[in-house]
Amino acid sequence: MILRGERTILRPIDISDIDRLLNINDEEVRQYLLSVFPLNRIREEEWVKNLYASQRDIVFAIVPVETNQLVGTTGLHSIDWVSRCAEFGIAITDRNYWNLGLGTEATQLTLKYAFEYLNMNRVQLRVYEYNHRAIRVYEKCGFVREGVLRKARYLKGEYHDVIVMGILAEEYFSRQS
């Protein structure tokens, strides 16, 4: 499936995207991600191959319309098909594309897919308290703060809180009208 916005295309990740996926190792990018261990080409190839077999994860490449090159990923993880819940994740791994609105549009497209195509009831996420840019995007897209995992992230000698946010289908659809 391919999802199109004004500036952004979400498409399946391909093996040819591996080199650009490795931008995830940039220290400035990694500080915002839930998974923080460095990745290599072999691990990334395995991850891409396993994506197609996964029943619990759906991940898209984030591609600016004008370049057709991967600049990040977005997706739904740990999908519970019975309860119709999923965990949202996104990473713009190419810093040249930060602050251009691609993350907002990719989040909106992923939510559209979750609620309108997959019939999810709930999408949730976790975000570090210091990731103010992401928190603004999530709130703009309709996520609400639901709780805090206190001192759950250790980075550069300090513990940080993790904010839990969520959006329900009824909230998503009320925003669409």
Contacts in CASP RR format, 6 or more apart in sequence:
PFRMAT RR
TARGET T0000
AUTHOR 0000-0000-0000
METHOD contacts of the structure
MODEL  1
MILRGERTILRPIDISDIDRLLNINDEEVRQYLLSVFPLNRIREEEWVKN
LYASQRDIVFAIVPVETNQLVGTTGLHSIDWVSRCAEFGIAITDRNYWNL
GLGTEATQLTLKYAFEYLNMNRVQLRVYEYNHRAIRVYEKCGFVREGVLR
KARYLKGEYHDVIVMGILAEEYFSRQS
1 12 0 8 1.000
1 113 0 8 1.000
1 117 0 8 1.000
2 9 0 8 1.000
2 10 0 8 1.000
2 11 0 8 1.000
2 12 0 8 1.000
3 9 0 8 1.000
3 10 0 8 1.000
3 11 0 8 1.000
3 60 0 8 1.000
3 109 0 8 1.000
3 110 0 8 1.000
3 112 0 8 1.000
3 113 0 8 1.000
4 10 0 8 1.000
4 65 0 8 1.000
4 109 0 8 1.000
5 65 0 8 1.000
5 105 0 8 1.000
5 109 0 8 1.000
6 65 0 8 1.000
6 105 0 8 1.000
7 64 0 8 1.000
7 65 0 8 1.000
7 100 0 8 1.000
7 101 0 8 1.000
7 102 0 8 1.000
7 105 0 8 1.000
8 62 0 8 1.000
8 63 0 8 1.000
8 64 0 8 1.000
8 65 0 8 1.000
8 102 0 8 1.000
8 103 0 8 1.000
8 105 0 8 1.000
8 106 0 8 1.000
8 109 0 8 1.000
9 62 0 8 1.000
9 63 0 8 1.000
9 64 0 8 1.000
9 65 0 8 1.000
9 68 0 8 1.000
10 60 0 8 1.000
10 61 0 8 1.000
10 62 0 8 1.000
10 63 0 8 1.000
10 74 0 8 1.000
10 106 0 8 1.000
10 109 0 8 1.000
10 110 0 8 1.000
10 113 0 8 1.000
11 60 0 8 1.000
11 61 0 8 1.000
11 63 0 8 1.000
12 60 0 8 1.000
12 61 0 8 1.000
13 21 0 8 1.000
13 48 0 8 1.000
13 51 0 8 1.000
13 59 0 8 1.000
13 60 0 8 1.000
13 61 0 8 1.000
13 70 0 8 1.000
13 73 0 8 1.000
14 48 0 8 1.000
14 61 0 8 1.000
15 45 0 8 1.000
15 48 0 8 1.000
15 49 0 8 1.000
17 48 0 8 1.000
17 61 0 8 1.000
17 70 0 8 1.000
18 41 0 8 1.000
18 44 0 8 1.000
18 45 0 8 1.000
18 48 0 8 1.000
19 41 0 8 1.000
20 69 0 8 1.000
20 70 0 8 1.000
20 71 0 8 1.000
20 72 0 8 1.000
20 93 0 8 1.000
20 94 0 8 1.000
21 39 0 8 1.000
21 44 0 8 1.000
21 48 0 8 1.000
21 70 0 8 1.000
21 72 0 8 1.000
21 73 0 8 1.000
21 93 0 8 1.000
22 39 0 8 1.000
22 40 0 8 1.000
22 41 0 8 1.000
22 44 0 8 1.000
23 29 0 8 1.000
23 72 0 8 1.000
23 93 0 8 1.000
23 94 0 8 1.000
24 30 0 8 1.000
24 33 0 8 1.000
24 39 0 8 1.000
24 91 0 8 1.000
24 93 0 8 1.000
25 38 0 8 1.000
25 39 0 8 1.000
26 93 0 8 1.000
26 95 0 8 1.000
28 95 0 8 1.000
29 91 0 8 1.000
29 93 0 8 1.000
29 95 0 8 1.000
30 36 0 8 1.000
30 38 0 8 1.000
31 128 0 8 1.000
31 155 0 8 1.000
32 91 0 8 1.000
32 128 0 8 1.000
32 131 0 8 1.000
32 134 0 8 1.000
33 91 0 8 1.000
34 126 0 8 1.000
39 47 0 8 1.000
51 57 0 8 1.000
51 59 0 8 1.000
55 79 0 8 1.000
55 81 0 8 1.000
56 77 0 8 1.000
56 78 0 8 1.000
56 79 0 8 1.000
57 75 0 8 1.000
57 76 0 8 1.000
57 77 0 8 1.000
57 78 0 8 1.000
57 79 0 8 1.000
58 75 0 8 1.000
58 76 0 8 1.000
58 79 0 8 1.000
58 113 0 8 1.000
58 118 0 8 1.000
59 73 0 8 1.000
59 74 0 8 1.000
59 75 0 8 1.000
59 76 0 8 1.000
59 77 0 8 1.000
60 73 0 8 1.000
60 74 0 8 1.000
60 75 0 8 1.000
60 106 0 8 1.000
60 110 0 8 1.000
61 70 0 8 1.000
61 72 0 8 1.000
61 73 0 8 1.000
62 70 0 8 1.000
62 71 0 8 1.000
62 72 0 8 1.000
62 73 0 8 1.000
62 74 0 8 1.000
62 90 0 8 1.000
62 92 0 8 1.000
62 102 0 8 1.000
62 103 0 8 1.000
62 106 0 8 1.000
63 69 0 8 1.000
63 70 0 8 1.000
63 71 0 8 1.000
64 71 0 8 1.000
64 97 0 8 1.000
64 102 0 8 1.000
71 92 0 8 1.000
71 93 0 8 1.000
71 94 0 8 1.000
71 96 0 8 1.000
71 97 0 8 1.000
71 102 0 8 1.000
72 90 0 8 1.000
72 91 0 8 1.000
72 92 0 8 1.000
72 93 0 8 1.000
72 94 0 8 1.000
72 97 0 8 1.000
73 90 0 8 1.000
73 91 0 8 1.000
73 93 0 8 1.000
74 88 0 8 1.000
74 89 0 8 1.000
74 90 0 8 1.000
74 91 0 8 1.000
74 103 0 8 1.000
74 106 0 8 1.000
74 107 0 8 1.000
74 109 0 8 1.000
74 110 0 8 1.000
75 88 0 8 1.000
75 89 0 8 1.000
75 90 0 8 1.000
75 110 0 8 1.000
76 86 0 8 1.000
76 87 0 8 1.000
76 88 0 8 1.000
76 89 0 8 1.000
76 110 0 8 1.000
76 113 0 8 1.000
76 114 0 8 1.000
76 118 0 8 1.000
76 120 0 8 1.000
76 123 0 8 1.000
77 86 0 8 1.000
77 87 0 8 1.000
77 88 0 8 1.000
77 89 0 8 1.000
78 86 0 8 1.000
78 87 0 8 1.000
79 85 0 8 1.000
79 86 0 8 1.000
79 118 0 8 1.000
79 120 0 8 1.000
80 86 0 8 1.000
83 121 0 8 1.000
83 122 0 8 1.000
84 118 0 8 1.000
84 119 0 8 1.000
84 120 0 8 1.000
84 121 0 8 1.000
84 122 0 8 1.000
85 120 0 8 1.000
85 121 0 8 1.000
85 122 0 8 1.000
85 123 0 8 1.000
85 124 0 8 1.000
86 114 0 8 1.000
86 118 0 8 1.000
86 120 0 8 1.000
86 122 0 8 1.000
86 123 0 8 1.000
86 124 0 8 1.000
87 123 0 8 1.000
87 124 0 8 1.000
87 125 0 8 1.000
87 126 0 8 1.000
88 107 0 8 1.000
88 110 0 8 1.000
88 111 0 8 1.000
88 114 0 8 1.000
88 123 0 8 1.000
88 124 0 8 1.000
88 125 0 8 1.000
89 125 0 8 1.000
90 103 0 8 1.000
90 106 0 8 1.000
90 107 0 8 1.000
90 110 0 8 1.000
90 134 0 8 1.000
92 98 0 8 1.000
92 102 0 8 1.000
92 103 0 8 1.000
92 106 0 8 1.000
98 133 0 8 1.000
99 133 0 8 1.000
103 137 0 8 1.000
104 137 0 8 1.000
104 140 0 8 1.000
104 141 0 8 1.000
107 137 0 8 1.000
107 138 0 8 1.000
107 141 0 8 1.000
108 141 0 8 1.000
111 123 0 8 1.000
111 141 0 8 1.000
111 167 0 8 1.000
111 172 0 8 1.000
114 120 0 8 1.000
114 123 0 8 1.000
115 123 0 8 1.000
115 169 0 8 1.000
115 172 0 8 1.000
115 173 0 8 1.000
119 169 0 8 1.000
120 169 0 8 1.000
121 168 0 8 1.000
121 169 0 8 1.000
122 166 0 8 1.000
122 167 0 8 1.000
122 168 0 8 1.000
122 169 0 8 1.000
123 166 0 8 1.000
123 167 0 8 1.000
124 146 0 8 1.000
124 164 0 8 1.000
124 165 0 8 1.000
124 166 0 8 1.000
124 167 0 8 1.000
125 138 0 8 1.000
125 143 0 8 1.000
125 164 0 8 1.000
125 165 0 8 1.000
125 166 0 8 1.000
126 149 0 8 1.000
126 162 0 8 1.000
126 163 0 8 1.000
126 164 0 8 1.000
126 165 0 8 1.000
127 134 0 8 1.000
127 135 0 8 1.000
127 138 0 8 1.000
127 162 0 8 1.000
127 163 0 8 1.000
127 165 0 8 1.000
128 153 0 8 1.000
128 155 0 8 1.000
128 160 0 8 1.000
128 161 0 8 1.000
128 162 0 8 1.000
128 163 0 8 1.000
129 148 0 8 1.000
129 160 0 8 1.000
129 161 0 8 1.000
129 162 0 8 1.000
129 163 0 8 1.000
130 160 0 8 1.000
135 163 0 8 1.000
135 165 0 8 1.000
138 165 0 8 1.000
139 165 0 8 1.000
141 167 0 8 1.000
142 167 0 8 1.000
142 171 0 8 1.000
142 172 0 8 1.000
142 175 0 8 1.000
143 165 0 8 1.000
143 166 0 8 1.000
143 167 0 8 1.000
144 165 0 8 1.000
144 166 0 8 1.000
144 167 0 8 1.000
144 171 0 8 1.000
145 163 0 8 1.000
145 164 0 8 1.000
145 165 0 8 1.000
146 164 0 8 1.000
146 165 0 8 1.000
146 166 0 8 1.000
147 163 0 8 1.000
147 164 0 8 1.000
148 161 0 8 1.000
148 162 0 8 1.000
148 163 0 8 1.000
148 164 0 8 1.000
149 161 0 8 1.000
149 162 0 8 1.000
149 163 0 8 1.000
149 164 0 8 1.000
150 161 0 8 1.000
151 159 0 8 1.000
151 160 0 8 1.000
151 161 0 8 1.000
152 159 0 8 1.000
152 160 0 8 1.000
152 161 0 8 1.000
152 162 0 8 1.000
153 159 0 8 1.000
153 160 0 8 1.000
153 161 0 8 1.000
153 162 0 8 1.000
154 160 0 8 1.000
END
